[in-house]
């Protein structure tokens, strides 16, 4: 069942009898409003702890999200090298060997806020070989098929999208709605792969262990002195340690509040879609583990720039 349908109808019960019974009682205070998804630019530090065999691998990744009054725009780039001619770590000025494979994945798209359509440009390159792809996707909604129009190099083609297929930003927004509502998942979605294959793909997302991201984020934020101790606070019981008194790391606003650790898989894409990632209720993903060419890459937020959302009527 597509995530769009799951979200649209899983909480449709109205419990009318209970509403009538409580009509004379004061309404409870509304829950705090979750933070609105806002634009940002983020770069990651990628570490590779272990490679199969005695080879060298390294990677860089960045992405940005910007919002206008009618759309979201995304830009992302992943660069990685797998070099079978270098053993261990590569020196700072050491060139890659002639056995190195160098990959680039780039994607830019603009998706309408209502999720009806998107336009995109992408390129997957291996050792400087690869044609750019550009096109547009038109999503038909839960009951109607959509269409992906794409040109790879000079060759245009059309790919039918199944009913319920949704764009990447719509998928993230709907997934966040489910997580905020404490839905246990798992969630299934039909979306599009735009970087390499330009086709509809299936996704499964489920809550998973927080083990990969158990330690607090320490790569961004501001270290501040802790507040002075409260003289009225009760002293810790005998045998229990006192509260920590070291510096406190104040995180940027998008990295506060609730967070979830999620595992994503795909029968269609296999390894390319296997990701374990941490997502905050702002929609930001500061840490993720993924694979390329059989090598696990661990990405951790390095730099963050926030963009305010526009004021729209």
PyMOL commands that set and color helices and strands:
alter all, ss='L'
color gray80, all
select helices_A, chain A and resi 3-9+16-21+168-180+211-213+253-255+270-273
alter helices_A, ss='H'
color red, helices_A
select strands_A, chain A and resi 39-47+56-67+71-83+100-112+117-126+132-138+146-152+155-161+187-193+199-207+222-224+248-250+259-265+275-280+287-292+295-307
alter strands_A, ss='S'
color yellow, strands_A
deselect
rebuild
show_as cartoon
